[in-house]
């Protein structure tokens, strides 16, 4: 099946150059499509905000392939189709008393798309979602179906690969016993108190997010603490905050019914670790997003640098999260415990681009890395310099795709020689 209507990303800020979206129904059909194509890119849920998924050829989705979810209790893993959404996978795992170690803020994103671009949740002990993968199956440029497992010398470059190696069909993820989380929201914290105690704030729960709209530079609007249900409660008054008496959305005034259960009510990991519920669209789109990563040791200084900027009227909300270091070759968290500085912007290039450049300049002294799938202005040579194993990744991509069938302008700029 082929779709020919105009294709846009989820937020609507990118119109893809592809004329067709191929929708194979089987892996065999996918192999035929890829093998016969001269230029093709895989499209996940469309939750990227730059042209990383764009192509002058065809786009292809695995959404219509078999939605595999096969649990292997003997190895504590699950085999899952790349087009399965995390919310669907999480529900199936929870039904069997199992869990993933962490989730992103949206349960709506697909496993294949999220792992390939460095999607993450939060928590000082939690790595990005790609680090949960222990095996991957993909269709290479020649149409061959190949598998790579943890322990293979090339595995560190094969999962978080920006779509440069092939079209992912299935992944095997590590699972653990299910666990309960309670989510408490604290409001109007004193920013100086937070910055003076930043390690304790960011480590106050299993997963912690800080939100601010930067209208008041002395105040942090919200602290979301997702703590293990049996862990001691954290008292946010130590940072001058007050407990929320009702549910909150990260953006003031937005409908809080789309957010996951708060007010300290314990519930399963799948219903608390994401910020938003699977049954609701988290927002109406019409936005852009940027995210920048610095070493966690610079968290207080980096947040203080943002405090000095004038981000309005472009900014909707800023979020701060943490990610533990990994060894994936082109991961933004490669060998570095990280603090993530996330920005949701209005959908207006003329407002957003200059402010993004201001943010990048303010963070430049902290050896900042951008999110691969979001809006940034950093020069290609500056981005590439952060990845000591980029040459190995290029060689791996060349072995899988010598004609750069999966390539596009983004990869030409930021990855290829």
Secondary structure, DSSP 4 states (H G I P E B T S, - for coil): -EE-S--B-TTSS-B---S-EE--SSHHHHHHHHHH-SSEEE--S---SSSTT--SSEEE--TTS---EEEETTTTEEEEETT-BHHHHHHHHHHTTEE-S---S-TTSBHHHHHHHT-----TT---GGGGEEEEEEE-TTS-EEEEETTSTTGGGTSS-TTSS-EEEEEEEE-EE--EEEEEEEEEEEHHHHHHTHHHHHTSSSEEEEEE-SSSTTEEEEEEEEEETTSPPP-GGGGT-EE-SS---SSTTS-GGGBPP-TT--EEGGGTSSSB-TTS-SS---EEEEEEEEEGGGHHHHHHHHHTS--TTTEEEEEEEEE--B--TT-TTBTS-EEEEEEEEES-HHHHHHHHHHHHHHHGGG--EE-TTS-----HHHHHTT-TTHHHHHHHHHHH-TT-TT--HHHHHHT--
